[in-house]
Amino acid sequence: MSPSNNQQHHLVPQEDLEKPPFGSPSTTYDPHDPFYQEYLEDDSVRKRNIRVLKLLTRLTTLGLATYGVVSQALTLQKYLSTRGIIRDGRNPWAQGTYIWPTLLLLSTSSLTVFVSVATIASYCFFGVKRANFVSSKAGLPVSITEDLSHLAVWIGTAVGYRVGKTGSDLWGWSCDPKANAIQDVFPEVNFSFFCNTQSASWAVSLAQVVLVLVTVMVWIYAWRREKNKKIMRQRMQLDGAY
């Protein structure tokens, strides 16, 4: 049984009874209500923070992925252009060299560059509001799922790149003392440079994992904001059930 009007007045202050959802069906909320204005100001700050975080993570991700593409492309190009050089009965690289770790990191970095450029371009050419509209149409859960997939790809890439460092790959061989021992025989290949470059690429792959994780957290933050907005709308609008 519904509580009587007297019971409602006893449980809820009079000023709250005059606001939705306790007011009469003809009651409308005051947009200048201090509580509502405070909420709008806080929500505006949250919205701005989300946009800034999205842009920063995209730009940083693009920069790191670009480094990954360039470093791996240079390493691969050097290997392909020097593997046919034979001196003292050998070429500059390890016997039975395999290049799949380099191709793995190059592919993942290239994919990340493409996605990041497409996202940033959408903001530049279509504007922030349009880009956010398209994103909202896809749905926050979809965006979170996509970034979780991206996270899994980068974790797999980082692990694979490190596991592949056995001495027969380009990174492992470049850092091997055996490569340093033949440096004077093959001056075309700066083994120290490629060792440092690929070691930095490994660190970049780990940074990418952290960045994608941050991106997922930003999306979750955006999802919580949307959820709070929905709750606020329900609170400030009339509810015929009361």
Accessible surface in RSA format (square Angstrom, percent):
REM  Atomic radii and reference values for relative SASA: ProtOr
REM  Chains: A
REM  Algorithm: Lee & Richards
REM  Probe-radius: 1.40
REM  Slices: 20
REM RES _ NUM      All-atoms   Total-Side   Main-Chain    Non-polar    All polar
REM                ABS   REL    ABS   REL    ABS   REL    ABS   REL    ABS   REL
RES MET A   1   237.87 123.2 149.45  98.9  88.42 210.5 125.05 106.3 112.82 149.5
RES SER A   2    96.98  81.9  75.43 100.7  21.55  49.6  38.57  82.1  58.41  81.8
RES PRO A   3    71.56  52.2  56.87  51.8  14.69  53.4  62.00  51.2   9.56  59.4
RES SER A   4    57.66  48.7  44.91  59.9  12.76  29.4  50.69 107.9   6.98   9.8
RES ASN A   5   113.80  78.5 109.16 105.5   4.63  11.2  22.61  54.4  91.19  88.1
RES ASN A   6   125.21  86.3 117.46 113.5   7.76  18.7  27.51  66.2  97.70  94.4
RES GLN A   7    96.89  54.2  94.44  69.0   2.45   5.8  29.68  63.2  67.21  51.0
RES GLN A   8    63.90  35.7  63.37  46.3   0.53   1.3   9.54  20.3  54.36  41.2
RES HIS A   9    97.21  53.1  81.13  56.4  16.08  41.1  45.36  46.7  51.85  60.3
RES HIS A  10   157.95  86.3 127.23  88.4  30.73  78.6  82.81  85.3  75.14  87.4
RES LEU A  11   132.51  73.8 102.15  73.1  30.36  76.3 104.94  73.7  27.58  74.2
RES VAL A  12    27.39  18.0  26.51  24.0   0.88   2.1  27.22  23.6   0.17   0.5
RES PRO A  13    70.68  51.5  57.29  52.2  13.38  48.7  70.11  57.9   0.57   3.5
RES GLN A  14    93.45  52.3  86.27  63.0   7.18  17.1  53.25 113.3  40.20  30.5
RES GLU A  15   106.23  61.0 102.64  77.7   3.58   8.5  50.53  97.7  55.70  45.5
RES ASP A  16    56.04  39.3  54.83  54.6   1.21   2.9   9.27  21.8  46.77  46.6
RES LEU A  17    17.16   9.6  12.05   8.6   5.10  12.8  12.15   8.5   5.01  13.5
RES GLU A  18   108.81  62.5  92.81  70.2  16.01  38.1  37.71  72.9  71.10  58.1
RES LYS A  19    94.07  45.9  93.65  57.5   0.41   1.0  61.44  55.3  32.63  34.8
RES PRO A  20    12.72   9.3   2.66   2.4  10.06  36.6   2.66   2.2  10.06  62.5
RES PRO A  21    24.13  17.6  21.65  19.7   2.48   9.0  21.68  17.9   2.46  15.3
RES PHE A  22    84.32  42.2  60.49  37.5  23.84  62.0  62.83  38.1  21.49  61.5
RES GLY A  23    14.95  18.4   0.00   N/A  14.95  18.4   4.12  11.3  10.83  24.3
RES SER A  24    60.24  50.9  46.71  62.3  13.53  31.2  44.53  94.8  15.70  22.0
RES PRO A  25   121.26  88.4 103.94  94.8  17.31  62.9 110.14  90.9  11.12  69.1
RES SER A  26   100.37  84.8  69.98  93.4  30.38  70.0  57.47 122.4  42.90  60.1
RES THR A  27    31.64  22.5  24.58  24.9   7.06  16.8  20.69  27.8  10.95  16.5
RES THR A  28   113.19  80.5  92.23  93.5  20.96  50.0  64.46  86.6  48.73  73.7
RES TYR A  29    75.49  35.2  64.77  36.9  10.71  27.9  31.62  23.8  43.87  54.1
RES ASP A  30    79.93  56.0  70.70  70.4   9.23  21.8  33.07  77.8  46.86  46.7
RES PRO A  31    68.07  49.6  68.07  62.1   0.00   0.0  68.07  56.2   0.00   0.0
RES HIS A  32   142.58  77.9 128.66  89.4  13.91  35.6  87.62  90.3  54.95  63.9
RES ASP A  33    15.37  10.8  13.42  13.4   1.96   4.6   4.63  10.9  10.75  10.7
RES PRO A  34   108.66  79.2  98.74  90.0   9.91  36.0 105.04  86.7   3.62  22.5
RES PHE A  35    91.80  45.9  86.25  53.4   5.55  14.4  90.13  54.6   1.67   4.8
RES TYR A  36    36.62  17.1  36.62  20.8   0.00   0.0   9.20   6.9  27.42  33.8
RES GLN A  37    63.94  35.8  63.94  46.7   0.00   0.0  24.96  53.1  38.98  29.6
RES GLU A  38   104.61  60.1 102.12  77.3   2.49   5.9  30.63  59.2  73.98  60.4
RES TYR A  39    29.38  13.7  24.63  14.0   4.75  12.3  28.61  21.5   0.77   1.0
RES LEU A  40    72.17  40.2  66.91  47.9   5.26  13.2  67.17  47.2   5.00  13.5
RES GLU A  41   115.09  66.1 109.16  82.6   5.93  14.1  42.28  81.8  72.81  59.4
RES ASP A  42    65.14  45.6  62.94  62.7   2.20   5.2  10.22  24.0  54.93  54.8
RES ASP A  43    14.33  10.0  14.33  14.3   0.00   0.0   0.20   0.5  14.14  14.1
RES SER A  44    57.93  49.0  52.53  70.1   5.40  12.4  26.76  57.0  31.17  43.7
RES VAL A  45    65.90  43.4  65.90  59.7   0.00   0.0  65.90  57.3   0.00   0.0
RES ARG A  46    58.83  24.7  58.83  30.0   0.00   0.0  21.49  29.4  37.33  22.6
RES LYS A  47    81.71  39.9  81.28  49.9   0.43   1.0  32.84  29.6  48.87  52.1
RES ARG A  48   131.14  55.1 128.43  65.5   2.71   6.5  59.67  81.5  71.47  43.3
RES ASN A  49    62.01  42.8  60.31  58.3   1.69   4.1  10.40  25.0  51.61  49.9
RES ILE A  50     8.47   4.8   8.47   6.3   0.00   0.0   8.47   6.1   0.00   0.0
RES ARG A  51    75.60  31.7  69.05  35.2   6.55  15.6  28.62  39.1  46.98  28.5
RES VAL A  52    73.16  48.1  71.11  64.4   2.05   4.9  73.10  63.5   0.06   0.2
RES LEU A  53    68.28  38.0  68.28  48.9   0.00   0.0  68.28  48.0   0.00   0.0
RES LYS A  54    29.51  14.4  28.18  17.3   1.33   3.2  14.78  13.3  14.73  15.7
RES LEU A  55    84.56  47.1  80.81  57.8   3.75   9.4  84.26  59.2   0.31   0.8
RES LEU A  56    96.65  53.8  96.22  68.8   0.43   1.1  96.59  67.8   0.06   0.2
RES THR A  57     9.02   6.4   7.96   8.1   1.07   2.5   8.27  11.1   0.76   1.1
RES ARG A  58    38.86  16.3  38.80  19.8   0.06   0.1   6.31   8.6  32.55  19.7
RES LEU A  59    83.51  46.5  75.20  53.8   8.31  20.9  75.48  53.0   8.02  21.6
RES THR A  60    63.83  45.4  55.19  55.9   8.64  20.6  39.88  53.6  23.95  36.2
RES THR A  61     6.38   4.5   6.38   6.5   0.00   0.0   2.77   3.7   3.60   5.4
RES LEU A  62    39.58  22.0  39.58  28.3   0.00   0.0  39.58  27.8   0.00   0.0
RES GLY A  63    42.48  52.4   0.00   N/A  42.48  52.4  34.80  95.5   7.68  17.2
RES LEU A  64    43.94  24.5  43.36  31.0   0.58   1.5  43.58  30.6   0.36   1.0
RES ALA A  65     0.21   0.2   0.00   0.0   0.21   0.5   0.21   0.3   0.00   0.0
RES THR A  66    59.59  42.4  58.98  59.8   0.60   1.4  52.78  70.9   6.81  10.3
RES TYR A  67    81.80  38.2  76.74  43.7   5.06  13.2  73.36  55.1   8.44  10.4
RES GLY A  68     1.35   1.7   0.00   N/A   1.35   1.7   1.35   3.7   0.00   0.0
RES VAL A  69    38.27  25.2  38.27  34.6   0.00   0.0  38.27  33.2   0.00   0.0
RES VAL A  70    76.16  50.1  73.00  66.1   3.15   7.6  76.16  66.2   0.00   0.0
RES SER A  71     2.54   2.1   0.97   1.3   1.58   3.6   2.49   5.3   0.05   0.1
RES GLN A  72     0.00   0.0   0.00   0.0   0.00   0.0   0.00   0.0   0.00   0.0
RES ALA A  73    41.96  38.6  36.76  56.7   5.20  11.8  38.83  54.7   3.13   8.3
RES LEU A  74    86.50  48.2  85.15  60.9   1.35   3.4  85.47  60.0   1.02   2.7
RES THR A  75     0.10   0.1   0.10   0.1   0.00   0.0   0.05   0.1   0.05   0.1
RES LEU A  76    25.12  14.0  25.12  18.0   0.00   0.0  25.12  17.6   0.00   0.0
RES GLN A  77   101.27  56.6  97.39  71.2   3.89   9.3  50.91 108.4  50.37  38.2
RES LYS A  78    50.61  24.7  50.61  31.1   0.00   0.0  13.56  12.2  37.04  39.5
RES TYR A  79    20.86   9.7  20.86  11.9   0.00   0.0   2.23   1.7  18.63  23.0
RES LEU A  80    83.83  46.7  66.49  47.6  17.34  43.6  66.54  46.7  17.29  46.5
RES SER A  81    64.77  54.7  30.29  40.4  34.48  79.4  37.96  80.8  26.81  37.6
RES THR A  82     5.90   4.2   5.90   6.0   0.00   0.0   5.90   7.9   0.00   0.0
RES ARG A  83   118.16  49.6 111.90  57.0   6.26  14.9  20.13  27.5  98.03  59.4
RES GLY A  84    63.90  78.8   0.00   N/A  63.90  78.8  39.71 109.0  24.20  54.2
RES ILE A  85    47.10  26.8  41.75  31.1   5.35  12.9  47.10  33.9   0.00   0.0
RES ILE A  86   111.62  63.5  84.70  63.1  26.93  64.9  84.70  61.0  26.93  73.1
RES ARG A  87    87.63  36.8  81.69  41.6   5.94  14.1  38.79  53.0  48.85  29.6
RES ASP A  88   126.08  88.3  80.65  80.3  45.43 107.4  37.98  89.4  88.09  87.9
RES GLY A  89    74.84  92.3   0.00   N/A  74.84  92.3  34.28  94.1  40.56  90.8
RES ARG A  90    83.57  35.1  77.25  39.4   6.32  15.0  43.95  60.1  39.62  24.0
RES ASN A  91    40.37  27.8  37.25  36.0   3.13   7.5   0.91   2.2  39.47  38.1
RES PRO A  92     0.26   0.2   0.26   0.2   0.00   0.0   0.26   0.2   0.00   0.0
RES TRP A  93     2.83   1.1   1.00   0.5   1.83   4.3   1.00   0.5   1.83   3.0
RES ALA A  94    12.23  11.2   7.00  10.8   5.23  11.9   8.13  11.5   4.09  10.8
RES GLN A  95   177.38  99.2 150.11 109.7  27.27  64.9  59.77 127.2 117.61  89.2
RES GLY A  96    62.14  76.6   0.00   N/A  62.14  76.6  41.43 113.7  20.71  46.4
RES THR A  97    26.98  19.2   3.14   3.2  23.84  56.8   3.08   4.1  23.90  36.1
RES TYR A  98    62.52  29.2  57.53  32.7   4.99  13.0  58.51  44.0   4.01   4.9
RES ILE A  99    43.52  24.8  41.20  30.7   2.32   5.6  41.54  29.9   1.98   5.4
RES TRP A 100   118.11  47.4 115.32  55.8   2.78   6.5 100.34  53.5  17.76  28.8
RES PRO A 101     2.03   1.5   2.03   1.8   0.00   0.0   2.03   1.7   0.00   0.0
RES THR A 102     3.11   2.2   3.11   3.1   0.00   0.0   0.00   0.0   3.11   4.7
RES LEU A 103    74.43  41.4  73.76  52.8   0.66   1.7  74.22  52.1   0.21   0.6
RES LEU A 104    61.31  34.1  55.48  39.7   5.84  14.7  60.92  42.8   0.39   1.1
RES LEU A 105     2.21   1.2   2.21   1.6   0.00   0.0   2.21   1.6   0.00   0.0
RES LEU A 106    33.48  18.6  33.48  23.9   0.00   0.0  33.48  23.5   0.00   0.0
RES SER A 107    70.48  59.6  59.75  79.7  10.73  24.7  37.49  79.8  32.99  46.2
RES THR A 108     8.77   6.2   5.71   5.8   3.06   7.3   3.45   4.6   5.32   8.0
RES SER A 109     0.86   0.7   0.86   1.2   0.00   0.0   0.00   0.0   0.86   1.2
RES SER A 110    47.11  39.8  40.83  54.5   6.28  14.5  33.42  71.2  13.69  19.2
RES LEU A 111    94.73  52.8  90.15  64.5   4.59  11.5  94.03  66.0   0.71   1.9
RES THR A 112     0.48   0.3   0.48   0.5   0.00   0.0   0.24   0.3   0.23   0.4
RES VAL A 113    35.38  23.3  35.38  32.0   0.00   0.0  35.38  30.7   0.00   0.0
RES PHE A 114   143.57  71.8 138.39  85.7   5.17  13.5 143.00  86.7   0.56   1.6
RES VAL A 115    55.45  36.5  53.70  48.6   1.75   4.2  55.27  48.0   0.19   0.5
RES SER A 116     0.62   0.5   0.62   0.8   0.00   0.0   0.00   0.0   0.62   0.9
RES VAL A 117    73.33  48.3  71.60  64.8   1.73   4.2  72.79  63.2   0.54   1.5
RES ALA A 118    51.00  46.9  37.31  57.6  13.69  31.1  44.28  62.4   6.73  17.8
RES THR A 119    33.80  24.0  28.79  29.2   5.01  11.9  22.21  29.8  11.59  17.5
RES ILE A 120    27.66  15.7  27.56  20.5   0.10   0.2  27.66  19.9   0.00   0.0
RES ALA A 121    30.41  28.0  26.69  41.2   3.72   8.5  29.96  42.2   0.45   1.2
RES SER A 122    30.02  25.4  28.33  37.8   1.69   3.9  24.83  52.9   5.19   7.3
RES TYR A 123    53.64  25.0  45.49  25.9   8.15  21.2  34.81  26.2  18.83  23.2
RES CYS A 124    96.42  72.9  57.75  64.4  38.67  90.9  25.32  64.1  71.10  76.7
RES PHE A 125   166.18  83.1 133.08  82.4  33.10  86.1 136.28  82.6  29.90  85.6
RES PHE A 126   135.34  67.7 113.50  70.3  21.84  56.8 120.19  72.9  15.15  43.4
RES GLY A 127    30.52  37.6   0.00   N/A  30.52  37.6  28.97  79.5   1.55   3.5
RES VAL A 128    57.96  38.1  53.75  48.7   4.21  10.1  53.75  46.7   4.21  11.4
RES LYS A 129   167.02  81.5 159.14  97.6   7.88  18.8 103.66  93.3  63.36  67.5
RES ARG A 130   123.59  51.9 118.28  60.3   5.32  12.7  35.10  48.0  88.49  53.6
RES ALA A 131    11.02  10.1   3.04   4.7   7.98  18.2   6.05   8.5   4.96  13.1
RES ASN A 132    34.26  23.6  30.74  29.7   3.52   8.5  24.26  58.4  10.00   9.7
RES PHE A 133    94.56  47.3  89.43  55.4   5.12  13.3  94.23  57.1   0.33   0.9
RES VAL A 134    82.06  54.0  80.01  72.4   2.05   4.9  81.09  70.5   0.97   2.6
RES SER A 135    27.05  22.9  19.87  26.5   7.18  16.5  24.29  51.7   2.76   3.9
RES SER A 136    70.65  59.7  49.38  65.9  21.26  49.0  45.71  97.3  24.94  34.9
RES LYS A 137   147.00  71.7 116.78  71.7  30.22  72.0  61.32  55.2  85.68  91.3
RES ALA A 138    51.40  47.3  29.86  46.1  21.54  49.0  41.73  58.8   9.67  25.6
RES GLY A 139    18.11  22.3   0.00   N/A  18.11  22.3  18.11  49.7   0.00   0.0
RES LEU A 140    25.72  14.3  22.70  16.2   3.02   7.6  22.70  15.9   3.02   8.1
RES PRO A 141    85.92  62.6  81.49  74.3   4.43  16.1  84.97  70.2   0.95   5.9
RES VAL A 142    70.40  46.3  68.00  61.6   2.41   5.8  70.33  61.1   0.07   0.2
RES SER A 143    10.47   8.9   9.06  12.1   1.41   3.3   3.58   7.6   6.89   9.7
RES ILE A 144    28.85  16.4  28.85  21.5   0.00   0.0  28.85  20.8   0.00   0.0
RES THR A 145    82.63  58.8  82.41  83.5   0.21   0.5  58.01  77.9  24.62  37.2
RES GLU A 146   111.10  63.8 101.87  77.1   9.23  22.0  42.53  82.3  68.57  56.0
RES ASP A 147    10.53   7.4   9.92   9.9   0.61   1.4   0.86   2.0   9.67   9.6
RES LEU A 148    85.10  47.4  79.69  57.0   5.41  13.6  79.96  56.2   5.14  13.8
RES SER A 149    61.83  52.3  54.48  72.7   7.35  16.9  36.36  77.4  25.48  35.7
RES HIS A 150    27.35  14.9  23.46  16.3   3.89   9.9  20.21  20.8   7.14   8.3
RES LEU A 151    23.57  13.1  23.57  16.9   0.00   0.0  23.57  16.6   0.00   0.0
RES ALA A 152    63.80  58.7  50.54  78.0  13.26  30.2  55.19  77.7   8.61  22.8
RES VAL A 153    65.98  43.4  57.40  52.0   8.58  20.7  64.43  56.0   1.55   4.2
RES TRP A 154     0.72   0.3   0.72   0.3   0.00   0.0   0.72   0.4   0.00   0.0
RES ILE A 155    78.93  44.9  78.08  58.2   0.85   2.0  78.92  56.8   0.01   0.0
RES GLY A 156    41.87  51.6   0.00   N/A  41.87  51.6  34.89  95.7   6.98  15.6
RES THR A 157     2.83   2.0   1.75   1.8   1.09   2.6   0.00   0.0   2.83   4.3
RES ALA A 158     3.42   3.1   3.42   5.3   0.00   0.0   3.42   4.8   0.00   0.0
RES VAL A 159    83.74  55.1  80.91  73.3   2.83   6.8  83.74  72.8   0.00   0.0
RES GLY A 160    13.77  17.0   0.00   N/A  13.77  17.0  13.53  37.1   0.24   0.5
RES TYR A 161     1.26   0.6   0.97   0.6   0.29   0.8   0.97   0.7   0.29   0.4
RES ARG A 162   106.37  44.7 105.93  54.0   0.44   1.0  23.04  31.5  83.33  50.5
RES VAL A 163   100.37  66.0  85.13  77.1  15.24  36.7  92.73  80.6   7.65  20.7
RES GLY A 164     1.60   2.0   0.00   N/A   1.60   2.0   1.60   4.4   0.00   0.0
RES LYS A 165    64.10  31.3  47.61  29.2  16.49  39.3  17.28  15.6  46.82  49.9
RES THR A 166    95.04  67.6  54.47  55.2  40.57  96.7  61.48  82.6  33.56  50.7
RES GLY A 167    17.14  21.1   0.00   N/A  17.14  21.1  12.73  34.9   4.41   9.9
RES SER A 168    36.16  30.6  36.09  48.2   0.07   0.2   4.04   8.6  32.12  45.0
RES ASP A 169     2.15   1.5   2.15   2.1   0.00   0.0   1.10   2.6   1.05   1.0
RES LEU A 170     0.39   0.2   0.03   0.0   0.37   0.9   0.03   0.0   0.37   1.0
RES TRP A 171     8.06   3.2   7.51   3.6   0.56   1.3   7.51   4.0   0.56   0.9
RES GLY A 172     6.51   8.0   0.00   N/A   6.51   8.0   2.12   5.8   4.39   9.8
RES TRP A 173    12.13   4.9  12.13   5.9   0.00   0.0  12.13   6.5   0.00   0.0
RES SER A 174     5.86   5.0   0.00   0.0   5.86  13.5   0.00   0.0   5.86   8.2
RES CYS A 175    43.41  32.8  15.03  16.8  28.38  66.7  18.43  46.7  24.98  26.9
RES ASP A 176    34.23  24.0  28.68  28.5   5.54  13.1   4.51  10.6  29.72  29.6
RES PRO A 177   107.53  78.4  97.45  88.8  10.08  36.6 103.28  85.3   4.25  26.4
RES LYS A 178   140.27  68.4 134.52  82.5   5.75  13.7  80.87  72.8  59.40  63.3
RES ALA A 179     0.00   0.0   0.00   0.0   0.00   0.0   0.00   0.0   0.00   0.0
RES ASN A 180   109.46  75.5 100.15  96.8   9.32  22.4  17.33  41.7  92.14  89.1
RES ALA A 181    81.79  75.2  44.00  67.9  37.79  86.0  54.46  76.7  27.33  72.4
RES ILE A 182    26.25  14.9  26.18  19.5   0.06   0.2  26.25  18.9   0.00   0.0
RES GLN A 183    42.62  23.8  42.01  30.7   0.61   1.5  33.63  71.6   8.99   6.8
RES ASP A 184   136.44  95.6 111.35 110.8  25.09  59.3  37.71  88.8  98.73  98.5
RES VAL A 185    47.78  31.4  37.97  34.4   9.80  23.6  44.51  38.7   3.27   8.9
RES PHE A 186     0.36   0.2   0.36   0.2   0.00   0.0   0.36   0.2   0.00   0.0
RES PRO A 187    95.99  70.0  70.80  64.5  25.19  91.6  73.50  60.7  22.49 139.8
RES GLU A 188    63.66  36.6  45.17  34.2  18.49  44.0  44.26  85.6  19.40  15.8
RES VAL A 189     0.00   0.0   0.00   0.0   0.00   0.0   0.00   0.0   0.00   0.0
RES ASN A 190    82.09  56.6  78.94  76.3   3.15   7.6  22.79  54.9  59.30  57.3
RES PHE A 191     3.42   1.7   3.42   2.1   0.00   0.0   3.42   2.1   0.00   0.0
RES SER A 192    71.68  60.6  62.76  83.8   8.93  20.6  42.55  90.6  29.14  40.8
RES PHE A 193    99.21  49.6  93.69  58.0   5.52  14.4  98.65  59.8   0.56   1.6
RES PHE A 194    10.51   5.3  10.51   6.5   0.00   0.0  10.51   6.4   0.00   0.0
RES CYS A 195    22.61  17.1  22.61  25.2   0.00   0.0   2.06   5.2  20.55  22.2
RES ASN A 196    96.87  66.8  90.43  87.4   6.44  15.5  27.77  66.8  69.10  66.8
RES THR A 197    16.82  12.0  13.30  13.5   3.52   8.4  10.87  14.6   5.95   9.0
RES GLN A 198     0.10   0.1   0.10   0.1   0.00   0.0   0.00   0.0   0.10   0.1
RES SER A 199    42.30  35.7  38.01  50.7   4.29   9.9  28.88  61.5  13.42  18.8
RES ALA A 200    40.45  37.2  32.61  50.3   7.84  17.8  39.41  55.5   1.04   2.7
RES SER A 201     0.52   0.4   0.05   0.1   0.48   1.1   0.15   0.3   0.37   0.5
RES TRP A 202    60.38  24.2  60.38  29.2   0.00   0.0  41.92  22.3  18.47  30.0
RES ALA A 203    55.69  51.2  49.57  76.5   6.12  13.9  50.75  71.5   4.94  13.1
RES VAL A 204    21.08  13.9  20.05  18.2   1.02   2.5  21.04  18.3   0.03   0.1
RES SER A 205     0.00   0.0   0.00   0.0   0.00   0.0   0.00   0.0   0.00   0.0
RES LEU A 206    79.52  44.3  78.19  55.9   1.33   3.3  78.42  55.1   1.10   3.0
RES ALA A 207    38.46  35.4  30.61  47.2   7.85  17.9  37.23  52.4   1.23   3.3
RES GLN A 208     0.00   0.0   0.00   0.0   0.00   0.0   0.00   0.0   0.00   0.0
RES VAL A 209    28.62  18.8  28.62  25.9   0.00   0.0  28.62  24.9   0.00   0.0
RES VAL A 210    89.82  59.1  89.51  81.0   0.31   0.8  89.82  78.0   0.00   0.0
RES LEU A 211    26.59  14.8  26.59  19.0   0.00   0.0  26.59  18.7   0.00   0.0
RES VAL A 212     3.74   2.5   3.43   3.1   0.30   0.7   3.74   3.2   0.00   0.0
RES LEU A 213    84.18  46.9  84.18  60.2   0.00   0.0  84.18  59.1   0.00   0.0
RES VAL A 214    53.49  35.2  53.49  48.4   0.00   0.0  53.49  46.5   0.00   0.0
RES THR A 215    11.21   8.0  11.21  11.4   0.00   0.0   6.12   8.2   5.09   7.7
RES VAL A 216     6.99   4.6   6.99   6.3   0.00   0.0   6.99   6.1   0.00   0.0
RES MET A 217   117.12  60.7 111.37  73.7   5.75  13.7  96.03  81.6  21.09  27.9
RES VAL A 218     7.89   5.2   5.88   5.3   2.01   4.8   7.77   6.8   0.12   0.3
RES TRP A 219    20.92   8.4  20.92  10.1   0.00   0.0  19.18  10.2   1.74   2.8
RES ILE A 220    72.81  41.4  72.81  54.2   0.01   0.0  72.81  52.4   0.00   0.0
RES TYR A 221    75.06  35.0  73.26  41.7   1.80   4.7  60.33  45.3  14.74  18.2
RES ALA A 222     7.08   6.5   6.99  10.8   0.09   0.2   6.99   9.8   0.09   0.2
RES TRP A 223   105.19  42.2 105.10  50.9   0.09   0.2  82.11  43.8  23.08  37.4
RES ARG A 224   138.93  58.3 138.46  70.6   0.47   1.1  23.69  32.4 115.25  69.8
RES ARG A 225    22.75   9.6  20.53  10.5   2.21   5.3   2.10   2.9  20.64  12.5
RES GLU A 226    70.43  40.4  66.82  50.5   3.62   8.6  27.25  52.7  43.18  35.3
RES LYS A 227   107.89  52.6 102.10  62.6   5.79  13.8  59.44  53.5  48.45  51.6
RES ASN A 228    66.29  45.7  62.86  60.8   3.43   8.3  13.11  31.6  53.18  51.4
RES LYS A 229    45.94  22.4  45.13  27.7   0.82   1.9  15.73  14.2  30.21  32.2
RES LYS A 230   125.61  61.3 125.60  77.1   0.01   0.0  67.92  61.1  57.69  61.5
RES ILE A 231    92.61  52.7  91.96  68.5   0.65   1.6  91.96  66.2   0.65   1.8
RES MET A 232    19.75  10.2  18.97  12.6   0.78   1.9  19.62  16.7   0.13   0.2
RES ARG A 233   115.45  48.5 111.97  57.1   3.47   8.3  48.85  66.8  66.60  40.4
RES GLN A 234   108.08  60.4  95.72  70.0  12.36  29.4  40.97  87.2  67.11  50.9
RES ARG A 235   132.72  55.7 125.73  64.1   6.99  16.6  35.21  48.1  97.51  59.1
RES MET A 236    20.85  10.8  20.43  13.5   0.42   1.0  13.04  11.1   7.81  10.3
RES GLN A 237    97.86  54.7  94.69  69.2   3.17   7.5  27.12  57.7  70.74  53.6
RES LEU A 238    78.66  43.8  51.57  36.9  27.09  68.1  51.57  36.2  27.09  72.9
RES ASP A 239    62.67  43.9  52.97  52.7   9.70  22.9  11.19  26.3  51.48  51.3
RES GLY A 240    83.16 102.6   0.00   N/A  83.16 102.6  45.21 124.1  37.95  85.0
RES ALA A 241    94.81  87.2  49.10  75.8  45.71 104.0  60.90  85.8  33.91  89.8
RES TYR A 242   155.16  72.4  97.12  55.3  58.04 151.0  82.27  61.8  72.89  89.9
END  Absolute sums over single chains surface
CHAIN  1 A    14397.3      12312.1       2085.2       9229.7       5167.6
END  Absolute sums over all chains
TOTAL         14397.3      12312.1       2085.2       9229.7       5167.6
